Amino acid sequence: MIKLFRKRKSAPETMNLWLNRVRYLVIWLLIGGVAWLYGERMLYVALAVFTVLPFITLIIAFIGLRTLKINYSLPHTVPKKEYCEITVSITNAIRIPFGRILCVFYSDDFAVSIQDTLVTDVGSLKPIDRTVEFNISYRGEYTMGIESLQTMDLTGLFRLNRKFNMDAKVIALPGIADMSNYPIANNLLTQAQSRHDIRDEDYATISDIRPYLPTDSIKRVHWKLTAKRNEWLVKNFQSNALHQITLIIDSKRIGREYTEQIVMEDRMIEVSLGLARHCLRRGMPVDYMAGEGHKTISRTPADFDAVYNTASVINFEESPALSPGAILAQCLNDAAGYVNAIILTARLDAPLYERIANAQNNGHNIAVMYFSPRSPRRETENIFRLLEEGGSHAYRIPFEEYGTEVA
């Protein structure tokens, strides 16, 4: 849920407005008193002008504000934490004199940093363009735009406000966490390369030469080396199943306060991208999966852009179609051999634990990256402890580490 803030009139602005009214009233009383004492015609004319003038300037300001044409543009996608610009174009389409106006913006109060207001002078029949910088601290889709235009009449006695509520959607692209020194990827790489599984091999690529075993097929014998070394040697072919890594992202909305939820979801996506990039650079193909409809298969580092695009549009939902346990079960059913998977989640429950334990017992390698909130629940902590005691690769990322550097 995107939270919006509305610009409220500040205390100094309200104070200045009332001070102007008090000053004007004092001057009006002085002119009226002098006119009553001396009875001069010009003084009565001045009193009449001073009485009517605020209403005339109010009408002029009202017409001018209603006839203003305003447009703004901003990029549809922006890199997270980089400064971008909103361009505001304001045109006074008539020749009525017009003064200074205040353009009030609104956006997400927590994630978006933007100048609250833009003050500018508006001429006659000439468009003016102004830019306002903003940056977004966390990935996701945000609504931002212009809430209203405000101005004061020439006497400074009245404040006029014209509502706009001009909305635009902006997508903040995620960062990529540096996972090159994190142990989880190295452990999975070691586990993957240590398995011997011949059910899914690439016979065009020889990964190793080893001594002959009685169970080896005669077709695997490396005849040239056997003759050269005078010993029986066989070929080990590269297995497509050995290096495959499946990243499973829990896309269920984290049931925490908004300011905590958005940080945790942002960090989960960044870490998943960092793992995907690191694995691809190490020659490990990656299946990137998050809920229903978000699956990307990458084989080389050049395919990382497809993973990044998928991660950029993931929405965390209250009730996603597929849970991490369901996605894992689907992967196990579809796999011809062993599965290497990393589950990234902020929730650990009994069904997920049972699914992971069963997969581990059947020889699969399942790792869990647990993104813990500020105040973890006891049930979740107990399940995490069971994963550790059961020999699973279970990693905790505390909330305090969410601000680590990204690339």
Secondary structure, DSSP 8 states (H G I E B T S, - for coil): ---B------HHHHHHHHHHHHHHHHHHHHHHHHHHHH--HHHHHHHHHHHHHHHHHHHHHHHHHHHEEEEEE--SEEETT--EEEEEEEEE-S-S---EEEEEEE-BTTTEEE-SEEEEE--SS--EEEEEEEEESS-EEEEEEEEEEEEE-TTS--EEEEEEEEEEEEEEE---B--TT-HHHHHHHHHHHH----SSEEEEEEEEEEE--TTS-GGGB-HHHHHHHTS-EEEEEEETTTS-EEEEE--B---S-HHHHHHHHHHHHHHHHHHHHHHHHTT--EEEE-STT-EEEE-SGGGHHHHHHHHHT---BSS-SS-HHHHHHHHHHH-SS--EEEEEES---HHHHHHHHHHHHTT-EEEEEEE--SS--HHHHHHHHHHHHTT-EEEEE-GGGTT--B-
